[in-house]
C-alpha cells in the first residue's frame, strides 16, 4: 500500500489515477480488434496531449 502524508495528497493521486485509468481502460471482450486498436491510438494521443500540457 502507498502511504500518503495527508488526505489532500491522497486525493491528488486518486484524481490523476482515475483519469488515467478511465482513459486507457477498454473492455476488450466488448469490441472487435480493429476498433480496440483505434481506441488505443486515440487514448495515447489524448495522454500525450495531457502530459505535455501539464
mmCIF entry with sequence, helices, sheets and N, C-alpha, C, O atoms, coordinates in Angstrom:
data_MODEL
# 
_entry.id   MODEL 
# 
_entity.id                         1 
_entity.type                       polymer 
_entity.pdbx_number_of_molecules   1 
# 
_entity_poly.entity_id                      1 
_entity_poly.type                           'polypeptide(L)' 
_entity_poly.nstd_linkage                   no 
_entity_poly.nstd_monomer                   no 
_entity_poly.pdbx_seq_one_letter_code       
;(UNK)(UNK)(UNK)(UNK)(UNK)(UNK)(UNK)(UNK)(UNK)(UNK)(UNK)(UNK)(UNK)(UNK)(UNK)(UNK)
(UNK)(UNK)(UNK)(UNK)(UNK)(UNK)(UNK)(UNK)(UNK)(UNK)(UNK)(UNK)(UNK)(UNK)(UNK)(UNK)
(UNK)(UNK)(UNK)(UNK)(UNK)(UNK)(UNK)(UNK)(UNK)(UNK)(UNK)(UNK)(UNK)(UNK)(UNK)(UNK)
(UNK)(UNK)(UNK)(UNK)(UNK)(UNK)
;
_entity_poly.pdbx_seq_one_letter_code_can   XXXXXXXXXXXXXXXXXXXXXXXXXXXXXXXXXXXXXXXXXXXXXXXXXXXXXX 
_entity_poly.pdbx_strand_id                 A 
# 
loop_
_entity_poly_seq.entity_id 
_entity_poly_seq.num 
_entity_poly_seq.mon_id 
_entity_poly_seq.hetero 
1 1  UNK n 
1 2  UNK n 
1 3  UNK n 
1 4  UNK n 
1 5  UNK n 
1 6  UNK n 
1 7  UNK n 
1 8  UNK n 
1 9  UNK n 
1 10 UNK n 
1 11 UNK n 
1 12 UNK n 
1 13 UNK n 
1 14 UNK n 
1 15 UNK n 
1 16 UNK n 
1 17 UNK n 
1 18 UNK n 
1 19 UNK n 
1 20 UNK n 
1 21 UNK n 
1 22 UNK n 
1 23 UNK n 
1 24 UNK n 
1 25 UNK n 
1 26 UNK n 
1 27 UNK n 
1 28 UNK n 
1 29 UNK n 
1 30 UNK n 
1 31 UNK n 
1 32 UNK n 
1 33 UNK n 
1 34 UNK n 
1 35 UNK n 
1 36 UNK n 
1 37 UNK n 
1 38 UNK n 
1 39 UNK n 
1 40 UNK n 
1 41 UNK n 
1 42 UNK n 
1 43 UNK n 
1 44 UNK n 
1 45 UNK n 
1 46 UNK n 
1 47 UNK n 
1 48 UNK n 
1 49 UNK n 
1 50 UNK n 
1 51 UNK n 
1 52 UNK n 
1 53 UNK n 
1 54 UNK n 
# 
_struct_asym.id          A 
_struct_asym.entity_id   1 
# 
loop_
_struct_conf.conf_type_id 
_struct_conf.id 
_struct_conf.pdbx_PDB_helix_id 
_struct_conf.beg_label_comp_id 
_struct_conf.beg_label_asym_id 
_struct_conf.beg_label_seq_id 
_struct_conf.pdbx_beg_PDB_ins_code 
_struct_conf.end_label_comp_id 
_struct_conf.end_label_asym_id 
_struct_conf.end_label_seq_id 
_struct_conf.pdbx_end_PDB_ins_code 
_struct_conf.beg_auth_comp_id 
_struct_conf.beg_auth_asym_id 
_struct_conf.beg_auth_seq_id 
_struct_conf.end_auth_comp_id 
_struct_conf.end_auth_asym_id 
_struct_conf.end_auth_seq_id 
_struct_conf.pdbx_PDB_helix_class 
_struct_conf.details 
_struct_conf.pdbx_PDB_helix_length 
HELX_P HELX_P1 AA1 UNK A 7  ? UNK A 24 ? UNK A 7  UNK A 24 1 ? 18 
HELX_P HELX_P2 AA2 UNK A 28 ? UNK A 30 ? UNK A 28 UNK A 30 5 ? 3  
HELX_P HELX_P3 AA3 UNK A 33 ? UNK A 53 ? UNK A 33 UNK A 53 1 ? 21 
# 
_struct_conf_type.id          HELX_P 
_struct_conf_type.criteria    ? 
_struct_conf_type.reference   ? 
# 
loop_
_atom_site.group_PDB 
_atom_site.id 
_atom_site.type_symbol 
_atom_site.label_atom_id 
_atom_site.label_alt_id 
_atom_site.label_comp_id 
_atom_site.label_asym_id 
_atom_site.label_entity_id 
_atom_site.label_seq_id 
_atom_site.pdbx_PDB_ins_code 
_atom_site.Cartn_x 
_atom_site.Cartn_y 
_atom_site.Cartn_z 
_atom_site.occupancy 
_atom_site.B_iso_or_equiv 
_atom_site.pdbx_formal_charge 
_atom_site.auth_seq_id 
_atom_site.auth_comp_id 
_atom_site.auth_asym_id 
_atom_site.auth_atom_id 
_atom_site.pdbx_PDB_model_num 
ATOM 1   N N  . UNK A 1 1  ? 0.830   -1.182 0.000   1.00 0.00 ? 1  UNK A N  1 
ATOM 2   C CA . UNK A 1 1  ? 0.000   0.000  0.000   1.00 0.00 ? 1  UNK A CA 1 
ATOM 3   C C  . UNK A 1 1  ? 0.877   1.249  0.000   1.00 0.00 ? 1  UNK A C  1 
ATOM 4   O O  . UNK A 1 1  ? 1.928   1.306  0.638   1.00 0.00 ? 1  UNK A O  1 
ATOM 5   N N  . UNK A 1 2  ? 0.413   2.212  -0.720  1.00 0.00 ? 2  UNK A N  1 
ATOM 6   C CA . UNK A 1 2  ? 1.092   3.505  -0.752  1.00 0.00 ? 2  UNK A CA 1 
ATOM 7   C C  . UNK A 1 2  ? 0.704   4.289  0.491   1.00 0.00 ? 2  UNK A C  1 
ATOM 8   O O  . UNK A 1 2  ? -0.473  4.352  0.846   1.00 0.00 ? 2  UNK A O  1 
ATOM 9   N N  . UNK A 1 3  ? 1.673   4.875  1.143   1.00 0.00 ? 3  UNK A N  1 
ATOM 10  C CA . UNK A 1 3  ? 1.365   5.692  2.318   1.00 0.00 ? 3  UNK A CA 1 
ATOM 11  C C  . UNK A 1 3  ? 1.425   7.154  1.916   1.00 0.00 ? 3  UNK A C  1 
ATOM 12  O O  . UNK A 1 3  ? 2.412   7.619  1.346   1.00 0.00 ? 3  UNK A O  1 
ATOM 13  N N  . UNK A 1 4  ? 0.362   7.863  2.221   1.00 0.00 ? 4  UNK A N  1 
ATOM 14  C CA . UNK A 1 4  ? 0.275   9.272  1.890   1.00 0.00 ? 4  UNK A CA 1 
ATOM 15  C C  . UNK A 1 4  ? 0.413   10.095 3.165   1.00 0.00 ? 4  UNK A C  1 
ATOM 16  O O  . UNK A 1 4  ? -0.022  9.673  4.237   1.00 0.00 ? 4  UNK A O  1 
ATOM 17  N N  . UNK A 1 5  ? 1.017   11.263 3.042   1.00 0.00 ? 5  UNK A N  1 
ATOM 18  C CA . UNK A 1 5  ? 1.262   12.106 4.206   1.00 0.00 ? 5  UNK A CA 1 
ATOM 19  C C  . UNK A 1 5  ? 0.031   12.899 4.620   1.00 0.00 ? 5  UNK A C  1 
ATOM 20  O O  . UNK A 1 5  ? -0.102  13.288 5.780   1.00 0.00 ? 5  UNK A O  1 
ATOM 21  N N  . UNK A 1 6  ? -0.869  13.139 3.672   1.00 0.00 ? 6  UNK A N  1 
ATOM 22  C CA . UNK A 1 6  ? -2.064  13.918 4.015   1.00 0.00 ? 6  UNK A CA 1 
ATOM 23  C C  . UNK A 1 6  ? -3.230  13.494 3.119   1.00 0.00 ? 6  UNK A C  1 
ATOM 24  O O  . UNK A 1 6  ? -3.020  12.913 2.054   1.00 0.00 ? 6  UNK A O  1 
ATOM 25  N N  . UNK A 1 7  ? -4.444  13.784 3.549   1.00 0.00 ? 7  UNK A N  1 
ATOM 26  C CA . UNK A 1 7  ? -5.609  13.472 2.715   1.00 0.00 ? 7  UNK A CA 1 
ATOM 27  C C  . UNK A 1 7  ? -5.587  14.202 1.368   1.00 0.00 ? 7  UNK A C  1 
ATOM 28  O O  . UNK A 1 7  ? -6.069  13.673 0.367   1.00 0.00 ? 7  UNK A O  1 
ATOM 29  N N  . UNK A 1 8  ? -5.032  15.407 1.344   1.00 0.00 ? 8  UNK A N  1 
ATOM 30  C CA . UNK A 1 8  ? -5.002  16.147 0.074   1.00 0.00 ? 8  UNK A CA 1 
ATOM 31  C C  . UNK A 1 8  ? -4.053  15.503 -0.932  1.00 0.00 ? 8  UNK A C  1 
ATOM 32  O O  . UNK A 1 8  ? -4.342  15.488 -2.129  1.00 0.00 ? 8  UNK A O  1 
ATOM 33  N N  . UNK A 1 9  ? -2.921  14.970 -0.462  1.00 0.00 ? 9  UNK A N  1 
ATOM 34  C CA . UNK A 1 9  ? -2.016  14.295 -1.398  1.00 0.00 ? 9  UNK A CA 1 
ATOM 35  C C  . UNK A 1 9  ? -2.635  12.992 -1.895  1.00 0.00 ? 9  UNK A C  1 
ATOM 36  O O  . UNK A 1 9  ? -2.429  12.600 -3.044  1.00 0.00 ? 9  UNK A O  1 
ATOM 37  N N  . UNK A 1 10 ? -3.391  12.328 -1.032  1.00 0.00 ? 10 UNK A N  1 
ATOM 38  C CA . UNK A 1 10 ? -4.119  11.130 -1.453  1.00 0.00 ? 10 UNK A CA 1 
ATOM 39  C C  . UNK A 1 10 ? -5.123  11.475 -2.535  1.00 0.00 ? 10 UNK A C  1 
ATOM 40  O O  . UNK A 1 10 ? -5.219  10.779 -3.546  1.00 0.00 ? 10 UNK A O  1 
ATOM 41  N N  . UNK A 1 11 ? -5.869  12.548 -2.326  1.00 0.00 ? 11 UNK A N  1 
ATOM 42  C CA . UNK A 1 11 ? -6.885  12.960 -3.295  1.00 0.00 ? 11 UNK A CA 1 
ATOM 43  C C  . UNK A 1 11 ? -6.265  13.342 -4.628  1.00 0.00 ? 11 UNK A C  1 
ATOM 44  O O  . UNK A 1 11 ? -6.805  12.994 -5.678  1.00 0.00 ? 11 UNK A O  1 
ATOM 45  N N  . UNK A 1 12 ? -5.136  14.057 -4.608  1.00 0.00 ? 12 UNK A N  1 
ATOM 46  C CA . UNK A 1 12 ? -4.463  14.412 -5.866  1.00 0.00 ? 12 UNK A CA 1 
ATOM 47  C C  . UNK A 1 12 ? -4.059  13.168 -6.630  1.00 0.00 ? 12 UNK A C  1 
ATOM 48  O O  . UNK A 1 12 ? -4.268  13.076 -7.840  1.00 0.00 ? 12 UNK A O  1 
ATOM 49  N N  . UNK A 1 13 ? -3.474  12.201 -5.916  1.00 0.00 ? 13 UNK A N  1 
ATOM 50  C CA . UNK A 1 13 ? -3.064  10.966 -6.565  1.00 0.00 ? 13 UNK A CA 1 
ATOM 51  C C  . UNK A 1 13 ? -4.264  10.243 -7.167  1.00 0.00 ? 13 UNK A C  1 
ATOM 52  O O  . UNK A 1 13 ? -4.206  9.790  -8.310  1.00 0.00 ? 13 UNK A O  1 
ATOM 53  N N  . UNK A 1 14 ? -5.344  10.132 -6.410  1.00 0.00 ? 14 UNK A N  1 
ATOM 54  C CA . UNK A 1 14 ? -6.517  9.409  -6.894  1.00 0.00 ? 14 UNK A CA 1 
ATOM 55  C C  . UNK A 1 14 ? -7.176  10.108 -8.076  1.00 0.00 ? 14 UNK A C  1 
ATOM 56  O O  . UNK A 1 14 ? -7.703  9.440  -8.967  1.00 0.00 ? 14 UNK A O  1 
ATOM 57  N N  . UNK A 1 15 ? -7.156  11.427 -8.103  1.00 0.00 ? 15 UNK A N  1 
ATOM 58  C CA . UNK A 1 15 ? -7.709  12.156 -9.252  1.00 0.00 ? 15 UNK A CA 1 
ATOM 59  C C  . UNK A 1 15 ? -6.937  11.839 -10.528 1.00 0.00 ? 15 UNK A C  1 
ATOM 60  O O  . UNK A 1 15 ? -7.536  11.580 -11.571 1.00 0.00 ? 15 UNK A O  1 
ATOM 61  N N  . UNK A 1 16 ? -5.619  11.860 -10.446 1.00 0.00 ? 16 UNK A N  1 
ATOM 62  C CA . UNK A 1 16 ? -4.789  11.568 -11.615 1.00 0.00 ? 16 UNK A CA 1 
ATOM 63  C C  . UNK A 1 16 ? -4.934  10.097 -12.014 1.00 0.00 ? 16 UNK A C  1 
ATOM 64  O O  . UNK A 1 16 ? -5.054  9.778  -13.197 1.00 0.00 ? 16 UNK A O  1 
ATOM 65  N N  . UNK A 1 17 ? -4.922  9.214  -11.027 1.00 0.00 ? 17 UNK A N  1 
ATOM 66  C CA . UNK A 1 17 ? -5.007  7.784  -11.309 1.00 0.00 ? 17 UNK A CA 1 
ATOM 67  C C  . UNK A 1 17 ? -6.338  7.437  -11.961 1.00 0.00 ? 17 UNK A C  1 
ATOM 68  O O  . UNK A 1 17 ? -6.366  6.653  -12.910 1.00 0.00 ? 17 UNK A O  1 
ATOM 69  N N  . UNK A 1 18 ? -7.440  7.999  -11.479 1.00 0.00 ? 18 UNK A N  1 
ATOM 70  C CA . UNK A 1 18 ? -8.746  7.664  -12.051 1.00 0.00 ? 18 UNK A CA 1 
ATOM 71  C C  . UNK A 1 18 ? -8.882  8.209  -13.473 1.00 0.00 ? 18 UNK A C  1 
ATOM 72  O O  . UNK A 1 18 ? -9.464  7.548  -14.333 1.00 0.00 ? 18 UNK A O  1 
ATOM 73  N N  . UNK A 1 19 ? -8.357  9.395  -13.724 1.00 0.00 ? 19 UNK A N  1 
ATOM 74  C CA . UNK A 1 19 ? -8.417  9.949  -15.083 1.00 0.00 ? 19 UNK A CA 1 
ATOM 75  C C  . UNK A 1 19 ? -7.604  9.094  -16.040 1.00 0.00 ? 19 UNK A C  1 
ATOM 76  O O  . UNK A 1 19 ? -8.027  8.847  -17.170 1.00 0.00 ? 19 UNK A O  1 
ATOM 77  N N  . UNK A 1 20 ? -6.443  8.643  -15.596 1.00 0.00 ? 20 UNK A N  1 
ATOM 78  C CA . UNK A 1 20 ? -5.599  7.790  -16.434 1.00 0.00 ? 20 UNK A CA 1 
ATOM 79  C C  . UNK A 1 20 ? -6.270  6.451  -16.683 1.00 0.00 ? 20 UNK A C  1 
ATOM 80  O O  . UNK A 1 20 ? -6.300  5.970  -17.815 1.00 0.00 ? 20 UNK A O  1 
ATOM 81  N N  . UNK A 1 21 ? -6.795  5.860  -15.658 1.00 0.00 ? 21 UNK A N  1 
ATOM 82  C CA . UNK A 1 21 ? -7.458  4.562  -15.781 1.00 0.00 ? 21 UNK A CA 1 
ATOM 83  C C  . UNK A 1 21 ? -8.643  4.645  -16.735 1.00 0.00 ? 21 UNK A C  1 
ATOM 84  O O  . UNK A 1 21 ? -8.806  3.785  -17.600 1.00 0.00 ? 21 UNK A O  1 
ATOM 85  N N  . UNK A 1 22 ? -9.467  5.672  -16.581 1.00 0.00 ? 22 UNK A N  1 
ATOM 86  C CA . UNK A 1 22 ? -10.638 5.819  -17.439 1.00 0.00 ? 22 UNK A CA 1 
ATOM 87  C C  . UNK A 1 22 ? -10.256 6.073  -18.894 1.00 0.00 ? 22 UNK A C  1 
ATOM 88  O O  . UNK A 1 22 ? -10.990 5.679  -19.801 1.00 0.00 ? 22 UNK A O  1 
ATOM 89  N N  . UNK A 1 23 ? -9.126  6.720  -19.125 1.00 0.00 ? 23 UNK A N  1 
ATOM 90  C CA . UNK A 1 23 ? -8.695  6.981  -20.494 1.00 0.00 ? 23 UNK A CA 1 
ATOM 91  C C  . UNK A 1 23 ? -8.244  5.702  -21.191 1.00 0.00 ? 23 UNK A C  1 
ATOM 92  O O  . UNK A 1 23 ? -8.552  5.489  -22.364 1.00 0.00 ? 23 UNK A O  1 
ATOM 93  N N  . UNK A 1 24 ? -7.514  4.851  -20.469 1.00 0.00 ? 24 UNK A N  1 
ATOM 94  C CA . UNK A 1 24 ? -6.894  3.695  -21.102 1.00 0.00 ? 24 UNK A CA 1 
ATOM 95  C C  . UNK A 1 24 ? -7.643  2.386  -20.954 1.00 0.00 ? 24 UNK A C  1 
ATOM 96  O O  . UNK A 1 24 ? -7.360  1.443  -21.693 1.00 0.00 ? 24 UNK A O  1 
ATOM 97  N N  . UNK A 1 25 ? -8.590  2.288  -20.026 1.00 0.00 ? 25 UNK A N  1 
ATOM 98  C CA . UNK A 1 25 ? -9.257  1.014  -19.795 1.00 0.00 ? 25 UNK A CA 1 
ATOM 99  C C  . UNK A 1 25 ? -10.365 0.802  -20.813 1.00 0.00 ? 25 UNK A C  1 
ATOM 100 O O  . UNK A 1 25 ? -11.315 1.582  -20.880 1.00 0.00 ? 25 UNK A O  1 
ATOM 101 N N  . UNK A 1 26 ? -10.242 -0.235 -21.588 1.00 0.00 ? 26 UNK A N  1 
ATOM 102 C CA . UNK A 1 26 ? -11.286 -0.648 -22.521 1.00 0.00 ? 26 UNK A CA 1 
ATOM 103 C C  . UNK A 1 26 ? -11.580 -2.116 -22.266 1.00 0.00 ? 26 UNK A C  1 
ATOM 104 O O  . UNK A 1 26 ? -10.663 -2.915 -22.078 1.00 0.00 ? 26 UNK A O  1 
ATOM 105 N N  . UNK A 1 27 ? -12.837 -2.464 -22.259 1.00 0.00 ? 27 UNK A N  1 
ATOM 106 C CA . UNK A 1 27 ? -13.186 -3.857 -22.063 1.00 0.00 ? 27 UNK A CA 1 
ATOM 107 C C  . UNK A 1 27 ? -13.057 -4.571 -23.407 1.00 0.00 ? 27 UNK A C  1 
ATOM 108 O O  . UNK A 1 27 ? -13.956 -4.519 -24.247 1.00 0.00 ? 27 UNK A O  1 
ATOM 109 N N  . UNK A 1 28 ? -11.933 -5.228 -23.584 1.00 0.00 ? 28 UNK A N  1 
ATOM 110 C CA . UNK A 1 28 ? -11.544 -5.830 -24.857 1.00 0.00 ? 28 UNK A CA 1 
ATOM 111 C C  . UNK A 1 28 ? -12.595 -6.792 -25.390 1.00 0.00 ? 28 UNK A C  1 
ATOM 112 O O  . UNK A 1 28 ? -12.813 -6.853 -26.600 1.00 0.00 ? 28 UNK A O  1 
ATOM 113 N N  . UNK A 1 29 ? -13.238 -7.532 -24.526 1.00 0.00 ? 29 UNK A N  1 
ATOM 114 C CA . UNK A 1 29 ? -14.196 -8.536 -24.990 1.00 0.00 ? 29 UNK A CA 1 
ATOM 115 C C  . UNK A 1 29 ? -15.478 -7.918 -25.555 1.00 0.00 ? 29 UNK A C  1 
ATOM 116 O O  . UNK A 1 29 ? -16.291 -8.633 -26.140 1.00 0.00 ? 29 UNK A O  1 
ATOM 117 N N  . UNK A 1 30 ? -15.673 -6.627 -25.396 1.00 0.00 ? 30 UNK A N  1 
ATOM 118 C CA . UNK A 1 30 ? -16.890 -5.981 -25.882 1.00 0.00 ? 30 UNK A CA 1 
ATOM 119 C C  . UNK A 1 30 ? -16.751 -5.365 -27.274 1.00 0.00 ? 30 UNK A C  1 
ATOM 120 O O  . UNK A 1 30 ? -17.757 -5.002 -27.884 1.00 0.00 ? 30 UNK A O  1 
ATOM 121 N N  . UNK A 1 31 ? -15.526 -5.240 -27.787 1.00 0.00 ? 31 UNK A N  1 
ATOM 122 C CA . UNK A 1 31 ? -15.318 -4.627 -29.092 1.00 0.00 ? 31 UNK A CA 1 
ATOM 123 C C  . UNK A 1 31 ? -14.371 -5.486 -29.932 1.00 0.00 ? 31 UNK A C  1 
ATOM 124 O O  . UNK A 1 31 ? -13.619 -6.305 -29.405 1.00 0.00 ? 31 UNK A O  1 
ATOM 125 N N  . UNK A 1 32 ? -14.426 -5.280 -31.246 1.00 0.00 ? 32 UNK A N  1 
ATOM 126 C CA . UNK A 1 32 ? -13.544 -6.072 -32.108 1.00 0.00 ? 32 UNK A CA 1 
ATOM 127 C C  . UNK A 1 32 ? -12.133 -5.480 -32.118 1.00 0.00 ? 32 UNK A C  1 
ATOM 128 O O  . UNK A 1 32 ? -11.915 -4.362 -31.651 1.00 0.00 ? 32 UNK A O  1 
ATOM 129 N N  . UNK A 1 33 ? -11.194 -6.233 -32.648 1.00 0.00 ? 33 UNK A N  1 
ATOM 130 C CA . UNK A 1 33 ? -9.776  -5.876 -32.590 1.00 0.00 ? 33 UNK A CA 1 
ATOM 131 C C  . UNK A 1 33 ? -9.467  -4.556 -33.307 1.00 0.00 ? 33 UNK A C  1 
ATOM 132 O O  . UNK A 1 33 ? -8.671  -3.757 -32.814 1.00 0.00 ? 33 UNK A O  1 
ATOM 133 N N  . UNK A 1 34 ? -10.081 -4.331 -34.444 1.00 0.00 ? 34 UNK A N  1 
ATOM 134 C CA . UNK A 1 34 ? -9.829  -3.112 -35.223 1.00 0.00 ? 34 UNK A CA 1 
ATOM 135 C C  . UNK A 1 34 ? -10.237 -1.876 -34.432 1.00 0.00 ? 34 UNK A C  1 
ATOM 136 O O  . UNK A 1 34 ? -9.478  -0.910 -34.353 1.00 0.00 ? 34 UNK A O  1 
ATOM 137 N N  . UNK A 1 35 ? -11.426 -1.904 -33.849 1.00 0.00 ? 35 UNK A N  1 
ATOM 138 C CA . UNK A 1 35 ? -11.880 -0.767 -33.049 1.00 0.00 ? 35 UNK A CA 1 
ATOM 139 C C  . UNK A 1 35 ? -11.022 -0.599 -31.798 1.00 0.00 ? 35 UNK A C  1 
ATOM 140 O O  . UNK A 1 35 ? -10.727 0.526  -31.394 1.00 0.00 ? 35 UNK A O  1 
ATOM 141 N N  . UNK A 1 36 ? -10.623 -1.711 -31.187 1.00 0.00 ? 36 UNK A N  1 
ATOM 142 C CA . UNK A 1 36 ? -9.788  -1.661 -29.996 1.00 0.00 ? 36 UNK A CA 1 
ATOM 143 C C  . UNK A 1 36 ? -8.473  -0.938 -30.284 1.00 0.00 ? 36 UNK A C  1 
ATOM 144 O O  . UNK A 1 36 ? -8.047  -0.085 -29.506 1.00 0.00 ? 36 UNK A O  1 
ATOM 145 N N  . UNK A 1 37 ? -7.836  -1.278 -31.398 1.00 0.00 ? 37 UNK A N  1 
ATOM 146 C CA . UNK A 1 37 ? -6.570  -0.632 -31.767 1.00 0.00 ? 37 UNK A CA 1 
ATOM 147 C C  . UNK A 1 37 ? -6.774  0.861  -32.026 1.00 0.00 ? 37 UNK A C  1 
ATOM 148 O O  . UNK A 1 37 ? -5.940  1.677  -31.635 1.00 0.00 ? 37 UNK A O  1 
ATOM 149 N N  . UNK A 1 38 ? -7.869  1.217  -32.677 1.00 0.00 ? 38 UNK A N  1 
ATOM 150 C CA . UNK A 1 38 ? -8.163  2.621  -32.958 1.00 0.00 ? 38 UNK A CA 1 
ATOM 151 C C  . UNK A 1 38 ? -8.380  3.393  -31.657 1.00 0.00 ? 38 UNK A C  1 
ATOM 152 O O  . UNK A 1 38 ? -7.877  4.506  -31.508 1.00 0.00 ? 38 UNK A O  1 
ATOM 153 N N  . UNK A 1 39 ? -9.114  2.821  -30.731 1.00 0.00 ? 39 UNK A N  1 
ATOM 154 C CA . UNK A 1 39 ? -9.362  3.486  -29.452 1.00 0.00 ? 39 UNK A CA 1 
ATOM 155 C C  . UNK A 1 39 ? -8.075  3.644  -28.649 1.00 0.00 ? 39 UNK A C  1 
ATOM 156 O O  . UNK A 1 39 ? -7.891  4.653  -27.968 1.00 0.00 ? 39 UNK A O  1 
ATOM 157 N N  . UNK A 1 40 ? -7.184  2.656  -28.720 1.00 0.00 ? 40 UNK A N  1 
ATOM 158 C CA . UNK A 1 40 ? -5.911  2.752  -28.007 1.00 0.00 ? 40 UNK A CA 1 
ATOM 159 C C  . UNK A 1 40 ? -5.046  3.876  -28.578 1.00 0.00 ? 40 UNK A C  1 
ATOM 160 O O  . UNK A 1 40 ? -4.426  4.627  -27.826 1.00 0.00 ? 40 UNK A O  1 
ATOM 161 N N  . UNK A 1 41 ? -5.006  3.989  -29.892 1.00 0.00 ? 41 UNK A N  1 
ATOM 162 C CA . UNK A 1 41 ? -4.243  5.070  -30.524 1.00 0.00 ? 41 UNK A CA 1 
ATOM 163 C C  . UNK A 1 41 ? -4.812  6.422  -30.092 1.00 0.00 ? 41 UNK A C  1 
ATOM 164 O O  . UNK A 1 41 ? -4.060  7.339  -29.761 1.00 0.00 ? 41 UNK A O  1 
ATOM 165 N N  . UNK A 1 42 ? -6.134  6.540  -30.097 1.00 0.00 ? 42 UNK A N  1 
ATOM 166 C CA . UNK A 1 42 ? -6.764  7.793  -29.664 1.00 0.00 ? 42 UNK A CA 1 
ATOM 167 C C  . UNK A 1 42 ? -6.448  8.092  -28.200 1.00 0.00 ? 42 UNK A C  1 
ATOM 168 O O  . UNK A 1 42 ? -6.191  9.243  -27.846 1.00 0.00 ? 42 UNK A O  1 
ATOM 169 N N  . UNK A 1 43 ? -6.466  7.073  -27.352 1.00 0.00 ? 43 UNK A N  1 
ATOM 170 C CA . UNK A 1 43 ? -6.182  7.263  -25.930 1.00 0.00 ? 43 UNK A CA 1 
ATOM 171 C C  . UNK A 1 43 ? -4.745  7.744  -25.724 1.00 0.00 ? 43 UNK A C  1 
ATOM 172 O O  . UNK A 1 43 ? -4.495  8.616  -24.892 1.00 0.00 ? 43 UNK A O  1 
ATOM 173 N N  . UNK A 1 44 ? -3.803  7.177  -26.480 1.00 0.00 ? 44 UNK A N  1 
ATOM 174 C CA . UNK A 1 44 ? -2.416  7.615  -26.343 1.00 0.00 ? 44 UNK A CA 1 
ATOM 175 C C  . UNK A 1 44 ? -2.224  9.040  -26.857 1.00 0.00 ? 44 UNK A C  1 
ATOM 176 O O  . UNK A 1 44 ? -1.384  9.772  -26.334 1.00 0.00 ? 44 UNK A O  1 
ATOM 177 N N  . UNK A 1 45 ? -2.976  9.439  -27.859 1.00 0.00 ? 45 UNK A N  1 
ATOM 178 C CA . UNK A 1 45 ? -2.907  10.828 -28.324 1.00 0.00 ? 45 UNK A CA 1 
ATOM 179 C C  . UNK A 1 45 ? -3.403  11.781 -27.238 1.00 0.00 ? 45 UNK A C  1 
ATOM 180 O O  . UNK A 1 45 ? -2.789  12.817 -26.982 1.00 0.00 ? 45 UNK A O  1 
ATOM 181 N N  . UNK A 1 46 ? -4.516  11.421 -26.604 1.00 0.00 ? 46 UNK A N  1 
ATOM 182 C CA . UNK A 1 46 ? -5.055  12.236 -25.523 1.00 0.00 ? 46 UNK A CA 1 
ATOM 183 C C  . UNK A 1 46 ? -4.059  12.308 -24.373 1.00 0.00 ? 46 UNK A C  1 
ATOM 184 O O  . UNK A 1 46 ? -3.837  13.379 -23.808 1.00 0.00 ? 46 UNK A O  1 
ATOM 185 N N  . UNK A 1 47 ? -3.456  11.169 -24.024 1.00 0.00 ? 47 UNK A N  1 
ATOM 186 C CA . UNK A 1 47 ? -2.482  11.138 -22.938 1.00 0.00 ? 47 UNK A CA 1 
ATOM 187 C C  . UNK A 1 47 ? -1.258  11.998 -23.280 1.00 0.00 ? 47 UNK A C  1 
ATOM 188 O O  . UNK A 1 47 ? -0.750  12.722 -22.425 1.00 0.00 ? 47 UNK A O  1 
ATOM 189 N N  . UNK A 1 48 ? -0.794  11.918 -24.512 1.00 0.00 ? 48 UNK A N  1 
ATOM 190 C CA . UNK A 1 48 ? 0.353   12.728 -24.925 1.00 0.00 ? 48 UNK A CA 1 
ATOM 191 C C  . UNK A 1 48 ? 0.044   14.217 -24.847 1.00 0.00 ? 48 UNK A C  1 
ATOM 192 O O  . UNK A 1 48 ? 0.877   15.015 -24.417 1.00 0.00 ? 48 UNK A O  1 
ATOM 193 N N  . UNK A 1 49 ? -1.142  14.573 -25.262 1.00 0.00 ? 49 UNK A N  1 
ATOM 194 C CA . UNK A 1 49 ? -1.558  15.989 -25.193 1.00 0.00 ? 49 UNK A CA 1 
ATOM 195 C C  . UNK A 1 49 ? -1.655  16.441 -23.737 1.00 0.00 ? 49 UNK A C  1 
ATOM 196 O O  . UNK A 1 49 ? -1.174  17.518 -23.384 1.00 0.00 ? 49 UNK A O  1 
ATOM 197 N N  . UNK A 1 50 ? -2.277  15.615 -22.897 1.00 0.00 ? 50 UNK A N  1 
ATOM 198 C CA . UNK A 1 50 ? -2.463  15.983 -21.491 1.00 0.00 ? 50 UNK A CA 1 
ATOM 199 C C  . UNK A 1 50 ? -1.138  16.051 -20.743 1.00 0.00 ? 50 UNK A C  1 
ATOM 200 O O  . UNK A 1 50 ? -0.945  16.924 -19.897 1.00 0.00 ? 50 UNK A O  1 
ATOM 201 N N  . UNK A 1 51 ? -0.234  15.144 -21.049 1.00 0.00 ? 51 UNK A N  1 
ATOM 202 C CA . UNK A 1 51 ? 1.027   15.119 -20.302 1.00 0.00 ? 51 UNK A CA 1 
ATOM 203 C C  . UNK A 1 51 ? 1.974   16.249 -20.742 1.00 0.00 ? 51 UNK A C  1 
ATOM 204 O O  . UNK A 1 51 ? 2.818   16.680 -19.956 1.00 0.00 ? 51 UNK A O  1 
ATOM 205 N N  . UNK A 1 52 ? 1.847   16.725 -21.968 1.00 0.00 ? 52 UNK A N  1 
ATOM 206 C CA . UNK A 1 52 ? 2.681   17.863 -22.377 1.00 0.00 ? 52 UNK A CA 1 
ATOM 207 C C  . UNK A 1 52 ? 2.101   19.180 -21.878 1.00 0.00 ? 52 UNK A C  1 
ATOM 208 O O  . UNK A 1 52 ? 2.834   20.152 -21.699 1.00 0.00 ? 52 UNK A O  1 
ATOM 209 N N  . UNK A 1 53 ? 0.789   19.218 -21.652 1.00 0.00 ? 53 UNK A N  1 
ATOM 210 C CA . UNK A 1 53 ? 0.148   20.438 -21.156 1.00 0.00 ? 53 UNK A CA 1 
ATOM 211 C C  . UNK A 1 53 ? 0.420   20.649 -19.668 1.00 0.00 ? 53 UNK A C  1 
ATOM 212 O O  . UNK A 1 53 ? 0.364   21.776 -19.175 1.00 0.00 ? 53 UNK A O  1 
ATOM 213 N N  . UNK A 1 54 ? 0.708   19.580 -18.968 1.00 0.00 ? 54 UNK A N  1 
ATOM 214 C CA . UNK A 1 54 ? 0.872   19.684 -17.504 1.00 0.00 ? 54 UNK A CA 1 
ATOM 215 C C  . UNK A 1 54 ? 2.204   20.225 -17.097 1.00 0.00 ? 54 UNK A C  1 
ATOM 216 O O  . UNK A 1 54 ? 2.476   20.365 -15.905 1.00 0.00 ? 54 UNK A O  1 
# 
